[in-house]
Amino acid sequence: MELSTVAVHNPDALNMILGQSHFIKTVEDIHEAVVGTVPGARFGLAFCEASDKCLIRLTGTDDACVALARRNAEAIGCGHSFILFMRDMFPINIVNAVQAVPEVVRLFCATANPVQVVVAATEQGRGILGVIDGFAPKGVEGPEDVERRKGFLRMIGYKL
């Protein structure tokens, strides 16, 4: 077995979701979940099929996001994985809908941070072992940090 890391290419620091699924209709069902949850959603999705023709299946509403998802799916190259890039929305808006898709079995991350995907390769294929999402902690929040966090959440409308 060979272990490697694949850096997710995301030059505009878009929000993305990386997950694992198990069936060819994943692309259509995730697409429907996203547009049914966020009207006018702009996104791109790539799904790496792990049987039959083993193709990367693509969909989305934003050509640049679809191209970015394709590029990353090709680089990661792990069976039954999917990557979804979104523009002008956040994972919190769609993560429950994506997780509720019957084919989705795992989400590795939902983030705009730099991501590295830990990949294992064998003679059979490649699989995602996990991800490095962002950076290591630099300390523990103090009272000023708590106030800043609470203020930010209220400013963007997630708390009253």
Number of C-alpha atoms within 10 A of each C-alpha: 7 9 13 12 17 16 16 21 15 19 8 8 13 19 19 27 21 24 21 22 24 19 16 20 14 26 22 14 16 25 21 15 18 22 17 13 15 12 8 11 19 20 27 25 31 29 33 28 24 20 12 7 7 13 15 22 18 21 21 26 16 17 13 15 24 23 18 23 31 24 16 20 25 15 13 24 23 21 22 25 27 31 27 29 30 25 17 10 16 17 18 10 12 22 17 13 16 24 17 14 15 13 19 20 14 13 18 18 20 21 19 19 17 16 22 18 21 17 19 17 15 10 7 6 11 19 20 23 12 15 17 16 16 12 9 7 6 6 6 6 10 9 8 9 11 11 11 12 13 14 14 13 12 12 11 9 9 9 10 9
